[in-house]
Amino acid sequence: MTWLIDLWSKIKMWALALVAVVAAVASAWFLGRSKGKSTQKATDSAAQAQAAVIAAQQIAHTVEVSSATREQVQQLPAAPAQPVATADPSTAAGQLQNNWHDPDAP
């Protein structure tokens, strides 16, 4: 009967050692996972902030270009409408009168 008690104590000792190893591995895994998540959150927030800055710069550039284009269009002189038949040859309408043909034709 003492051999049974001795066997039971050895099994119990091995089981406790196995549980301790599994607990150590699991705690190391969970600790590394939580540190990785916090690092990833910081990286993600930095990337989002950088994307927001780039988007704001693109919007500002688009507004500047659009404004500059509008200003240039406003500065163009307003030309009166001319019928093609009576147009001055130096104008686009005059060129159309003189060179009326299909651009794809040879």
PyMOL commands that set and color helices and strands:
alter all, ss='L'
color gray80, all
select helices_A, chain A and resi 2-75+84-86+92-98
alter helices_A, ss='H'
color red, helices_A
deselect
rebuild
show_as cartoon
